[in-house]
C-alpha cells in the first residue's frame, strides 16, 4: 500500500514538473535604445535593478559602459524568499540542482562607421580592436544597452543520490593525488546557459523606470 502511494505521488510530481518544464514566459526587449542625455540615469537604474534581483554589482565602469555583478543563487520552488525564477522551467531546474546567475550590462554608442579608402585603395577607419575604447561620459548621440545573464550549475564529484530519502545520499571522498599538478576540486561551478527571459525582464524594468528618449 505504501509503495503504491509513493508511486502515485512520484507520478503526480513528474506530471507537474513536465507541465512546468513546457511552460515559458518572456516579455521585454532584447536591446534598449537611449540617448546619451539619459545615460547616467539609465546606468544608475541598471545598478538598482541588479541589486533588487540579488545580483550585487562589483564592476562599475561608466567610461566604458560596463556593469558586472557577483553571482547570486537562483530561487527554486522550495525557496519563495529568494528572487523568483524567470520561467517555470527554470524554477524546476533550480529545484533539482543548485544554480546561480551572473549579469553583465554593456552600453555602447550607436553610430555608422564610414567606409573610407586611402590613395592606394586600402580600407581605412578606426581600430575596433583597440583597448582604449570610447569615453561614454562625454559621448553625445544615440546609445544602446544590452544585458547578458549567465546561469551556472554546481556539480559535486562522486555524489550518489538516495532512492528513497535525502538522508541516504552519499558522496565519495576524493583523496588528493601525489602528482605536482593542480587537482580538480570536488565541487565546482560550470556555465550551462543564458537566462534570456531574465535579460528581457531586466531591460523592461529599466525602460519603465527611466525615460530613454
SEKE-645152 format. One record per residue: residue number from 1; residue in three letters; x, y, z of N, C-alpha, C, O in turn. Coordinates in steps of 0.001 Angstrom, whole numbers, plus 500000, padded with zeros to 6 digits. Layout:
N
[site NUM, "Ala", [X, Y, Z], [X, Y, Z], [X, Y, Z], [X, Y, Z]]
...
This chain:
213
[site 1, "Unk", [500827, 498799, 500000], [500000, 500000, 500000], [500864, 501255, 500000], [500618, 502191, 499239]]
[site 2, "Unk", [501895, 501266, 500875], [502787, 502415, 500972], [503544, 502606, 499669], [503706, 503727, 499187]]
[site 3, "Unk", [504014, 501477, 499097], [504751, 501552, 497839], [503851, 502098, 496729], [504289, 502887, 495891]]
[site 4, "Unk", [502572, 501662, 496737], [501645, 502153, 495729], [501409, 503647, 495842], [501344, 504344, 494829]]
[site 5, "Unk", [501279, 504151, 497075], [501085, 505587, 497292], [502310, 506373, 496838], [502187, 507441, 496239]]
[site 6, "Unk", [503486, 505839, 497127], [504704, 506524, 496706], [504795, 506603, 495190], [505219, 507618, 494638]]
[site 7, "Unk", [504400, 505541, 494529], [504422, 505545, 493063], [503450, 506577, 492502], [503755, 507261, 491525]]
[site 8, "Unk", [502279, 506686, 493126], [501305, 507689, 492681], [501843, 509097, 492891], [501711, 509956, 492019]]
[site 9, "Unk", [502452, 509331, 494053], [502999, 510645, 494339], [504111, 510995, 493352], [504186, 512131, 492883]]
[site 10, "Unk", [504965, 510039, 493037], [506023, 510287, 492071], [505445, 510617, 490698], [505943, 511500, 490000]]
[site 11, "Unk", [504380, 509892, 490317], [503744, 510138, 489023], [503161, 511547, 488971], [503275, 512236, 487958]]
[site 12, "Unk", [502530, 511973, 490078], [501957, 513323, 490134], [503045, 514379, 490033], [502906, 515356, 489297]]
[site 13, "Unk", [504132, 514181, 490778], [505227, 515144, 490747], [505856, 515218, 489357], [506145, 516309, 488866]]
[site 14, "Unk", [506066, 514086, 488731], [506652, 514075, 487391], [505750, 514802, 486405], [506229, 515539, 485543]]
[site 15, "Unk", [504420, 514591, 486534], [503477, 515268, 485646], [503535, 516780, 485833], [503556, 517532, 484858]]
[site 16, "Unk", [503563, 517226, 487103], [503634, 518665, 487378], [504927, 519255, 486852], [504910, 520329, 486249]]
[site 17, "Unk", [506041, 518586, 487063], [507318, 519085, 486596], [507350, 519147, 485073], [507932, 520067, 484498]]
[site 18, "Unk", [506720, 518161, 484416], [506691, 518161, 482959], [505890, 519337, 482432], [506273, 519962, 481442]]
[site 19, "Unk", [504763, 519644, 483099], [503958, 520797, 482691], [504742, 522082, 482876], [504745, 522945, 481998]]
[site 20, "Unk", [505413, 522215, 484025], [506211, 523412, 484288], [507345, 523549, 483289], [507652, 524647, 482823]]
[site 21, "Unk", [507965, 522418, 482965], [509088, 522463, 482034], [508656, 522896, 480652], [509450, 523485, 479918]]
[site 22, "Unk", [507423, 522621, 480278], [506962, 523007, 478958], [506500, 524442, 478878], [506300, 524965, 477782]]
[site 23, "Unk", [506327, 525089, 480013], [505867, 526470, 480027], [507057, 527411, 479959], [508148, 527076, 480422]]
[site 24, "Unk", [506855, 528554, 479398], [507886, 529583, 479368], [507214, 530934, 479297], [506142, 531065, 478707]]
[site 25, "Unk", [507828, 531935, 479888], [507308, 533293, 479837], [508468, 534228, 479566], [509513, 534164, 480213]]
[site 26, "Unk", [508258, 535089, 478602], [509309, 536019, 478235], [508661, 537299, 477732], [507863, 537272, 476795]]
[site 27, "Unk", [509001, 538408, 478350], [508459, 539686, 477913], [509514, 540748, 478120], [510190, 540791, 479148]]
[site 28, "Unk", [509643, 541615, 477110], [510616, 542681, 477207], [511507, 542712, 475991], [511559, 541746, 475230]]
[site 29, "Unk", [512206, 543807, 475801], [513084, 543940, 474633], [514401, 543208, 474823], [514802, 542910, 475948]]
[site 30, "Unk", [515066, 542922, 473718], [516387, 542298, 473781], [517496, 543348, 473776], [518649, 543032, 474070]]
[site 31, "Unk", [517157, 544590, 473447], [518110, 545691, 473462], [517341, 546979, 473701], [516220, 547133, 473216]]
[site 32, "Unk", [517940, 547913, 474450], [517325, 549207, 474703], [518084, 550292, 473954], [519313, 550346, 474005]]
[site 33, "Unk", [517356, 551148, 473266], [517942, 552302, 472609], [517693, 553521, 473477], [516581, 553720, 473965]]
[site 34, "Unk", [518712, 554336, 473673], [518600, 555522, 474519], [519459, 556636, 473962], [520322, 556416, 473111]]
[site 35, "Unk", [519206, 557840, 474459], [520020, 558987, 474091], [521086, 559189, 475154], [520895, 558840, 476319]]
[site 36, "Unk", [522198, 559752, 474742], [523302, 559952, 475689], [522900, 560844, 476858], [523526, 560789, 477916]]
[site 37, "Unk", [521863, 561667, 476686], [521418, 562533, 477774], [520869, 561732, 478957], [520914, 562201, 480094]]
[site 38, "Unk", [520355, 560538, 478700], [519802, 559696, 479767], [520757, 558582, 480177], [520352, 557649, 480870]]
[site 39, "Unk", [522017, 558667, 479760], [522976, 557598, 480050], [523196, 557440, 481550], [523162, 556322, 482063]]
[site 40, "Unk", [523421, 558543, 482261], [523703, 558471, 483697], [522529, 557852, 484458], [522722, 556983, 485308]]
[site 41, "Unk", [521304, 558309, 484145], [520127, 557785, 484841], [519915, 556306, 484524], [519535, 555530, 485400]]
[site 42, "Unk", [520161, 555917, 483274], [519985, 554517, 482889], [521036, 553639, 483547], [520732, 552525, 483974]]
[site 43, "Unk", [522268, 554126, 483634], [523346, 553382, 484294], [522984, 553146, 485758], [523141, 552035, 486265]]
[site 44, "Unk", [522495, 554194, 486443], [522109, 554063, 487850], [520923, 553115, 488013], [520865, 552351, 488976]]
[site 45, "Unk", [519973, 553164, 487068], [518816, 552266, 487135], [519247, 550812, 486969], [518699, 549928, 487627]]
[site 46, "Unk", [520219, 550556, 486102], [520728, 549192, 485911], [521349, 548666, 487198], [521167, 547499, 487546]]
[site 47, "Unk", [522076, 549518, 487904], [522679, 549118, 489182], [521594, 548749, 490188], [521681, 547719, 490857]]
[site 48, "Unk", [520562, 549605, 490292], [519494, 549370, 491266], [518722, 548092, 490955], [518399, 547332, 491869]]
[site 49, "Unk", [518423, 547846, 489692], [517643, 546666, 489315], [518460, 545391, 489506], [517912, 544356, 489884]]
[site 50, "Unk", [519766, 545458, 489248], [520613, 544297, 489516], [520617, 543967, 491006], [520544, 542799, 491389]]
[site 51, "Unk", [520703, 545002, 491848], [520665, 544786, 493296], [519329, 544193, 493731], [519285, 543291, 494567]]
[site 52, "Unk", [518240, 544704, 493159], [516916, 544189, 493514], [516780, 542709, 493144], [516048, 541969, 493802]]
[site 53, "Unk", [517480, 542282, 492099], [517432, 540889, 491691], [518416, 539999, 492424], [518572, 538827, 492080]]
[site 54, "Unk", [519089, 540552, 493442], [520032, 539762, 494235], [521411, 539646, 493646], [522258, 538947, 494202]]
[site 55, "Unk", [521669, 540325, 492512], [522986, 540267, 491865], [523724, 541575, 492152], [523431, 542602, 491538]]
[site 56, "Unk", [524673, 541540, 493075], [525365, 542748, 493519], [526409, 543179, 492490], [527298, 542395, 492156]]
[site 57, "Unk", [526318, 544420, 491977], [527326, 544896, 491025], [528698, 545036, 491698], [528809, 545628, 492771]]
[site 58, "Unk", [529720, 544498, 491075], [531082, 544564, 491613], [532024, 545312, 490680], [533108, 545723, 491094]]
[site 59, "Unk", [531623, 545492, 489426], [532408, 546266, 488468], [531512, 547339, 487876], [530528, 547035, 487203]]
[site 60, "Unk", [531859, 548605, 488130], [531096, 549740, 487623], [532046, 550638, 486849], [532850, 551350, 487449]]
[site 61, "Unk", [531966, 550613, 485541], [532845, 551405, 484683], [531975, 552294, 483797], [531499, 551863, 482747]]
[site 62, "Unk", [531773, 553533, 484229], [530918, 554446, 483482], [531585, 554906, 482186], [530894, 555203, 481211]]
[site 63, "Unk", [532890, 554967, 482162], [533572, 555428, 480953], [533381, 554455, 479794], [533097, 554872, 478671]]
[site 64, "Unk", [533535, 553167, 480063], [533370, 552175, 479005], [531958, 551607, 478954], [531618, 550891, 478013]]
[site 65, "Unk", [531124, 551916, 479960], [529738, 551479, 479953], [529532, 550022, 480302], [528743, 549335, 479653]]
[site 66, "Unk", [530233, 549536, 481325], [530154, 548117, 481690], [529779, 547980, 483161], [530316, 548682, 484018]]
[site 67, "Unk", [528851, 547070, 483442], [528485, 546691, 484810], [528526, 545171, 484892], [527897, 544490, 484083]]
[site 68, "Unk", [529262, 544635, 485861], [529305, 543193, 486098], [528902, 542928, 487541], [529203, 543724, 488431]]
[site 69, "Unk", [528228, 541818, 487771], [527723, 541511, 489106], [528354, 540245, 489674], [528932, 539426, 488959]]
[site 70, "Unk", [528219, 540125, 490967], [528552, 538870, 491639], [527467, 537848, 491321], [526331, 538230, 491041]]
[site 71, "Unk", [527794, 536553, 491357], [526750, 535542, 491153], [525792, 535488, 492329], [526190, 535680, 493478]]
[site 72, "Unk", [524530, 535225, 492033], [523504, 535081, 493066], [522811, 533739, 492882], [522475, 533356, 491761]]
[site 73, "Unk", [522598, 533025, 493982], [521918, 531732, 493919], [520490, 531947, 493411], [519755, 532778, 493945]]
[site 74, "Unk", [520104, 531199, 492386], [518777, 531340, 491787], [517726, 530681, 492669], [517976, 529644, 493284]]
[site 75, "Unk", [516556, 531291, 492724], [515483, 530780, 493563], [514812, 529550, 492980], [514690, 529414, 491763]]
[site 76, "Unk", [514379, 528662, 493853], [513682, 527442, 493441], [512237, 527498, 493928], [511841, 528450, 494601]]
[site 77, "Unk", [511447, 526470, 493583], [510064, 526410, 494051], [509991, 526276, 495571], [509009, 526688, 496188]]
[site 78, "Unk", [511022, 525703, 496166], [511022, 525475, 497612], [511577, 526660, 498389], [511619, 526620, 499618]]
[site 79, "Unk", [512010, 527726, 497691], [512607, 528882, 498358], [511947, 530164, 497857], [512569, 530911, 497102]]
[site 80, "Unk", [510703, 530441, 498258], [509984, 531610, 497757], [510579, 532935, 498226], [510241, 533978, 497666]]
[site 81, "Unk", [511454, 532931, 499234], [512049, 534184, 499718], [513201, 534667, 498836], [513637, 535811, 498961]]
[site 82, "Unk", [513689, 533817, 497958], [514761, 534209, 497052], [514170, 534825, 495780], [512978, 534663, 495519]]
[site 83, "Unk", [514998, 535540, 494975], [514482, 536076, 493714], [513812, 534996, 492879], [514366, 533913, 492688]]
[site 84, "Unk", [512614, 535298, 492382], [511822, 534302, 491671], [512514, 533866, 490388], [513196, 534666, 489746]]
[site 85, "Unk", [512344, 532609, 490011], [512906, 532146, 488732], [512241, 532870, 487569], [511109, 533340, 487687]]
[site 86, "Unk", [512950, 532958, 486442], [512438, 533688, 485293], [511274, 532969, 484629], [510341, 533608, 484142]]
[site 87, "Unk", [511323, 531651, 484607], [510279, 530846, 483969], [509987, 529638, 484845], [510822, 529277, 485675]]
[site 88, "Unk", [508821, 528994, 484689], [508559, 527753, 485423], [509604, 526677, 485158], [509974, 525926, 486060]]
[site 89, "Unk", [510076, 526606, 483923], [511094, 525603, 483590], [512370, 525843, 484399], [512974, 524905, 484920]]
[site 90, "Unk", [512773, 527127, 484497], [513979, 527406, 485268], [513757, 527146, 486748], [514673, 526711, 487446]]
[site 91, "Unk", [512541, 527409, 487238], [512247, 527097, 488637], [512393, 525625, 488921], [512876, 525237, 489984]]
[site 92, "Unk", [511975, 524796, 487974], [512145, 523351, 488116], [513624, 522986, 488142], [514057, 522190, 488976]]
[site 93, "Unk", [514405, 523571, 487222], [515839, 523274, 487178], [516526, 523723, 488462], [517400, 523027, 488979]]
[site 94, "Unk", [516127, 524898, 488981], [516726, 525393, 490225], [516369, 524517, 491415], [517123, 524440, 492385]]
[site 95, "Unk", [515208, 523852, 491339], [514784, 522968, 492424], [515557, 521653, 492404], [515908, 521115, 493455]]
[site 96, "Unk", [515820, 521140, 491204], [516501, 519857, 491076], [518013, 519976, 491194], [518683, 518992, 491505]]
[site 97, "Unk", [518569, 521178, 490948], [520018, 521376, 491011], [520303, 522770, 491548], [519477, 523675, 491423]]
[site 98, "Unk", [521475, 522936, 492143], [521877, 524235, 492676], [522434, 525081, 491536], [523421, 524709, 490901]]
[site 99, "Unk", [521785, 526238, 491277], [522202, 527094, 490172], [522349, 528542, 490649], [521788, 528936, 491671]]
[site 100, "Unk", [523109, 529314, 489891], [523300, 530718, 490215], [523307, 531537, 488929], [523502, 530999, 487839]]
[site 101, "Unk", [523091, 532856, 489069], [523032, 533744, 487915], [524010, 534900, 488095], [524223, 535389, 489204]]
[site 102, "Unk", [524596, 535323, 486982], [525505, 536470, 486948], [525100, 537351, 485770], [524791, 536842, 484692]]
[site 103, "Unk", [525100, 538670, 485971], [524681, 539593, 484915], [525837, 540489, 484479], [526711, 540841, 485271]]
[site 104, "Unk", [525812, 540844, 483202], [526762, 541801, 482646], [525994, 542776, 481755], [525319, 542364, 480811]]
[site 105, "Unk", [526102, 544065, 482060], [525463, 545111, 481281], [526520, 545796, 480413], [527641, 546042, 480858]]
[site 106, "Unk", [526151, 546095, 479186], [527080, 546782, 478285], [526339, 547889, 477534], [525371, 547635, 476817]]
[site 107, "Unk", [526819, 549129, 477717], [526356, 550274, 476948], [527332, 550496, 475803], [528540, 550327, 475972]]
[site 108, "Unk", [526821, 550868, 474651], [527703, 551146, 473515], [527043, 552191, 472618], [525817, 552236, 472516]]
[site 109, "Unk", [527849, 553031, 471970], [527290, 554039, 471062], [526736, 553392, 469807], [527239, 552369, 469341]]
[site 110, "Unk", [525706, 553996, 469274], [525130, 553547, 468015], [525554, 554552, 466951], [525039, 555668, 466895]]
[site 111, "Unk", [526475, 554154, 466128], [526985, 555060, 465106], [527400, 554251, 463889], [527827, 553101, 463999]]
[site 112, "Unk", [527269, 554866, 462748], [527653, 554235, 461497], [529103, 554560, 461199], [529502, 555724, 461180]]
[site 113, "Unk", [529889, 553517, 460966], [531304, 553708, 460668], [531447, 553955, 459168], [531119, 553081, 458367]]
[site 114, "Unk", [531928, 555126, 458782], [532056, 555403, 457344], [533119, 554527, 456692], [534138, 554198, 457299]]
[site 115, "Unk", [532858, 554158, 455443], [533823, 553374, 454680], [534718, 554339, 453910], [534238, 555118, 453086]]
[site 116, "Unk", [536001, 554286, 454177], [536944, 555200, 453523], [538147, 554414, 453032], [538489, 553363, 453574]]
[site 117, "Unk", [538773, 554938, 452006], [539961, 554304, 451431], [541060, 555344, 451271], [540789, 556527, 451061]]
[site 118, "Unk", [542299, 554888, 451372], [543419, 555796, 451171], [543725, 555885, 449680], [542996, 555340, 448851]]
[site 119, "Unk", [544802, 556573, 449355], [545134, 556808, 447941], [545491, 555523, 447208], [545446, 555472, 445979]]
[site 120, "Unk", [545847, 554483, 447962], [546175, 553201, 447335], [544966, 552267, 447222], [545069, 551155, 446705]]
[site 121, "Unk", [543822, 552741, 447716], [542618, 551931, 447637], [542397, 551021, 448823], [541437, 550250, 448833]]
[site 122, "Unk", [543275, 551090, 449847], [543121, 550249, 451039], [542097, 550870, 451978], [542018, 552091, 452117]]
[site 123, "Unk", [541312, 550005, 452622], [540308, 550488, 453574], [540982, 551094, 454796], [541965, 550549, 455297]]
[site 124, "Unk", [540468, 552199, 455272], [540976, 552844, 456487], [539792, 553134, 457398], [538657, 553243, 456933]]
[site 125, "Unk", [540054, 553259, 458679], [538995, 553531, 459639], [539500, 553340, 461054], [540700, 553157, 461258]]
[site 126, "Unk", [538606, 553379, 462047], [539018, 553243, 463441], [539503, 551840, 463758], [539104, 550864, 463123]]
[site 127, "Unk", [540378, 551763, 464759], [540888, 550473, 465218], [539875, 549879, 466189], [539849, 550241, 467365]]
[site 128, "Unk", [539039, 548962, 465692], [537981, 548392, 466516], [538507, 547455, 467591], [537779, 547132, 468529]]
[site 129, "Unk", [539751, 547012, 467480], [540352, 546118, 468473], [541159, 546876, 469520], [541797, 546265, 470377]]
[site 130, "Unk", [541133, 548194, 469453], [541899, 548988, 470408], [541312, 548839, 471805], [540096, 548764, 471978]]
[site 131, "Unk", [542208, 548796, 472810], [541772, 548674, 474200], [541425, 550017, 474824], [540943, 550075, 475955]]
[site 132, "Unk", [541670, 551104, 474085], [541397, 552438, 474631], [539899, 552677, 474725], [539409, 553147, 475752]]
[site 133, "Unk", [539161, 552355, 473653], [537715, 552490, 473668], [537276, 553939, 473637], [538075, 554836, 473366]]
[site 134, "Unk", [535991, 554167, 473917], [535401, 555488, 473887], [534855, 555845, 475249], [534285, 554996, 475934]]
[site 135, "Unk", [535026, 557112, 475655], [534537, 557580, 476945], [533060, 557933, 476791], [532720, 558956, 476197]]
[site 136, "Unk", [532186, 557086, 477327], [530758, 557306, 477170], [530237, 558452, 478017], [529125, 558926, 477787]]
[site 137, "Unk", [531022, 558915, 479004], [530575, 560047, 479808], [530660, 561356, 479030], [530052, 562347, 479434]]
[site 138, "Unk", [531394, 561381, 477932], [531491, 562579, 477103], [530890, 562363, 475719], [530881, 563281, 474899]]
[site 139, "Unk", [530394, 561169, 475453], [529826, 560864, 474142], [528461, 561512, 473993], [527689, 561547, 474951]]
[site 140, "Unk", [528151, 562023, 472817], [526849, 562621, 472518], [526261, 561908, 471307], [526876, 561864, 470241]]
[site 141, "Unk", [525072, 561354, 471480], [524427, 560650, 470381], [523631, 559458, 470869], [523525, 559241, 472076]]
[site 142, "Unk", [523071, 558686, 469961], [522279, 557508, 470351], [523155, 556402, 470916], [524309, 556235, 470519]]
[site 143, "Unk", [522583, 555646, 471855], [523301, 554542, 472500], [522367, 553348, 472594], [521160, 553463, 472384]]
[site 144, "Unk", [522950, 552202, 472913], [522158, 551003, 473154], [522670, 550300, 474402], [523846, 550390, 474753]]
[site 145, "Unk", [521761, 549603, 475059], [522097, 548831, 476260], [521691, 547386, 476035], [520560, 547100, 475643]]
[site 146, "Unk", [522622, 546479, 476286], [522352, 545043, 476251], [522775, 544439, 477584], [523667, 544953, 478259]]
[site 147, "Unk", [522123, 543342, 477952], [522472, 542658, 479196], [522515, 541164, 478934], [521686, 540613, 478210]]
[site 148, "Unk", [523500, 540526, 479540], [523645, 539070, 479456], [523559, 538503, 480868], [524265, 538954, 481770]]
[site 149, "Unk", [522692, 537518, 481053], [522568, 536836, 482343], [522974, 535378, 482135], [522327, 534643, 481388]]
[site 150, "Unk", [524048, 534972, 482803], [524584, 533628, 482640], [524167, 532758, 483825], [524152, 533212, 484969]]
[site 151, "Unk", [523834, 531516, 483536], [523420, 530567, 484570], [524503, 529507, 484736], [524901, 528853, 483772]]
[site 152, "Unk", [524977, 529345, 485977], [525954, 528310, 486310], [525276, 527243, 487165], [524352, 527530, 487926]]
[site 153, "Unk", [525749, 526019, 487025], [525226, 524918, 487836], [526360, 524303, 488635], [527470, 524145, 488128]]
[site 154, "Unk", [526083, 523955, 489885], [527103, 523361, 490747], [527082, 521846, 490624], [526027, 521212, 490673]]
[site 155, "Unk", [528280, 521280, 490463], [528428, 519834, 490364], [529321, 519343, 491500], [530250, 520030, 491925]]
[site 156, "Unk", [529022, 518154, 491974], [529833, 517507, 493012], [530266, 516147, 492501], [529436, 515337, 492089]]
[site 157, "Unk", [531570, 515897, 492528], [532081, 514619, 492054], [531741, 513496, 493035], [531795, 513676, 494251]]
[site 158, "Unk", [531394, 512355, 492487], [531183, 511164, 493304], [529906, 511155, 494111], [529797, 510379, 495060]]
[site 159, "Unk", [528911, 512007, 493766], [527675, 512019, 494543], [526783, 510860, 494123], [526670, 510539, 492940]]
[site 160, "Unk", [526152, 510240, 495116], [525242, 509125, 494871], [523906, 509452, 495528], [523786, 509489, 496752]]
[site 161, "Unk", [522903, 509688, 494680], [521593, 510070, 495191], [520909, 508884, 495862], [521008, 507752, 495388]]
[site 162, "Unk", [520218, 509147, 496965], [519433, 508113, 497614], [518160, 507838, 496838], [517614, 508747, 496213]]
[site 163, "Unk", [517681, 506621, 496863], [516481, 506250, 496110], [515195, 506542, 496873], [514115, 506582, 496284]]
[site 164, "Unk", [515313, 506750, 498204], [514105, 506972, 498991], [514129, 508307, 499725], [513145, 509045, 499680]]
[site 165, "Unk", [515210, 508631, 500389], [515278, 509854, 501185], [516569, 510591, 500895], [517543, 510018, 500406]]
[site 166, "Unk", [516552, 511892, 501215], [517760, 512698, 501024], [518866, 512287, 501991], [520048, 512453, 501688]]
[site 167, "Unk", [518491, 511750, 503154], [519493, 511362, 504141], [520330, 510178, 503674], [521409, 509936, 504214]]
[site 168, "Unk", [519846, 509433, 502677], [520604, 508285, 502182], [521594, 508677, 501081], [522282, 507818, 500528]]
[site 169, "Unk", [521664, 509959, 500768], [522615, 510428, 499753], [524039, 510383, 500308], [524268, 510762, 501457]]
[site 170, "Unk", [524986, 509927, 499507], [526375, 509844, 499930], [527279, 510466, 498868], [526907, 510592, 497702]]
[site 171, "Unk", [528468, 510847, 499305], [529451, 511446, 498407], [530774, 510722, 498576], [531258, 510544, 499693]]
[site 172, "Unk", [531350, 510308, 497466], [532639, 509617, 497507], [533735, 510584, 497935], [533814, 511697, 497416]]
[site 173, "Unk", [534570, 510178, 498864], [535686, 511012, 499294], [536833, 510882, 498282], [537336, 509788, 498027]]
[site 174, "Unk", [537226, 512007, 497724], [538282, 512017, 496711], [539609, 512360, 497389], [539787, 513470, 497891]]
[site 175, "Unk", [540516, 511424, 497400], [541805, 511629, 498044], [542760, 512334, 497091], [542811, 511985, 495911]]
[site 176, "Unk", [543511, 513306, 497566], [544438, 514032, 496679], [545550, 513121, 496175], [546091, 512299, 496915]]
[site 177, "Unk", [545870, 513285, 494919], [546975, 512516, 494327], [548306, 513153, 494709], [548351, 514285, 495191]]
[site 178, "Unk", [549381, 512414, 494488], [550708, 512896, 494854], [551388, 513665, 493721], [552498, 514171, 493891]]
[site 179, "Unk", [550730, 513751, 492578], [551336, 514460, 491455], [551399, 515957, 491749], [550579, 516467, 492513]]
[site 180, "Unk", [552356, 516666, 491157], [552528, 518091, 491458], [551488, 518988, 490788], [551331, 520140, 491193]]
[site 181, "Unk", [550772, 518490, 489769], [549828, 519377, 489089], [548572, 519594, 489937], [548297, 518874, 490897]]
[site 182, "Unk", [547833, 520617, 489531], [546648, 521013, 490289], [545552, 519960, 490180], [545302, 519414, 489105]]
[site 183, "Unk", [544903, 519684, 491306], [543826, 518702, 491335], [542476, 519393, 491140], [542292, 520538, 491554]]
[site 184, "Unk", [541543, 518698, 490512], [540208, 519236, 490305], [539452, 519235, 491634], [539482, 518251, 492374]]
[site 185, "Unk", [538781, 520335, 491926], [538030, 520440, 493168], [536866, 519456, 493173], [536318, 519117, 492124]]
[site 186, "Unk", [536495, 519001, 494377], [535387, 518065, 494486], [534068, 518665, 494060], [533215, 517963, 493516]]
[site 187, "Unk", [533882, 519975, 494303], [532679, 520690, 493877], [533091, 521883, 493034], [534065, 522566, 493351]]
[site 188, "Unk", [532354, 522137, 491965], [532723, 523234, 491079], [531484, 523725, 490336], [530494, 523007, 490202]]
[site 189, "Unk", [531563, 524971, 489855], [530501, 525586, 489073], [530884, 525548, 487593], [532054, 525694, 487238]]
[site 190, "Unk", [529889, 525352, 486745], [530138, 525380, 485307], [528963, 526077, 484619], [527810, 525834, 484975]]
[site 191, "Unk", [529243, 526943, 483636], [528150, 527617, 482922], [527363, 526632, 482072], [527935, 525736, 481451]]
[site 192, "Unk", [526035, 526809, 482050], [525197, 525883, 481287], [524312, 526583, 480261], [523978, 525990, 479235]]
[site 193, "Unk", [523928, 527835, 480516], [523020, 528502, 479589], [522944, 529986, 479902], [523543, 530469, 480863]]
[site 194, "Unk", [522191, 530704, 479065], [521854, 532099, 479322], [520397, 532184, 479732], [519558, 531432, 479237]]
[site 195, "Unk", [520098, 533103, 480637], [518730, 533329, 481083], [518151, 534491, 480270], [518141, 535634, 480729]]
[site 196, "Unk", [517670, 534188, 479060], [517176, 535226, 478153], [515940, 535911, 478732], [515783, 537124, 478593]]
[site 197, "Unk", [515063, 535144, 479380], [513865, 535734, 479968], [514228, 536762, 481031], [513587, 537810, 481120]]
[site 198, "Unk", [515239, 536479, 481832], [515681, 537439, 482856], [516299, 538666, 482199], [516084, 539785, 482665]]
[site 199, "Unk", [517056, 538479, 481138], [517634, 539618, 480417], [516548, 540572, 479938], [516648, 541785, 480124]]
[site 200, "Unk", [515508, 540015, 479320], [514434, 540839, 478794], [513654, 541510, 479916], [513217, 542651, 479772]]
[site 201, "Unk", [513476, 540807, 481034], [512768, 541391, 482175], [513558, 542558, 482764], [512975, 543573, 483144]]
[site 202, "Unk", [514874, 542418, 482841], [515712, 543498, 483363], [515631, 544727, 482459], [515489, 545848, 482947]]
[site 203, "Unk", [515720, 544522, 481154], [515644, 545655, 480228], [514266, 546313, 480276], [514157, 547534, 480166]]
[site 204, "Unk", [513223, 545514, 480440], [511884, 546081, 480555], [511749, 546921, 481822], [511121, 547980, 481802]]
[site 205, "Unk", [512333, 546457, 482913], [512278, 547211, 484163], [513049, 548522, 484050], [512605, 549551, 484561]]
[site 206, "Unk", [514208, 548489, 483380], [514981, 549714, 483185], [514206, 550697, 482313], [514175, 551893, 482599]]
[site 207, "Unk", [513582, 550193, 481249], [512811, 551049, 480346], [511643, 551699, 481064], [511294, 552846, 480781]]
[site 208, "Unk", [511033, 550964, 481999], [509884, 551503, 482731], [510288, 552542, 483768], [509481, 553397, 484133]]
[site 209, "Unk", [511529, 552477, 484248], [511960, 553377, 485325], [512682, 554622, 484826], [512847, 555582, 485578]]
[site 210, "Unk", [513118, 554619, 483557], [513877, 555758, 483023], [513293, 556173, 481679], [513100, 555324, 480809]]
[site 211, "Unk", [513006, 557463, 481487], [512590, 557908, 480151], [513781, 557901, 479207], [514664, 558751, 479322]]
[site 212, "Unk", [513820, 556957, 478279], [515008, 556756, 477443], [515056, 557693, 476248], [516117, 557823, 475637]]
[site 213, "Unk", [513994, 558335, 475893], [514009, 559206, 474734], [513943, 560671, 475175], [513945, 561570, 474334]]
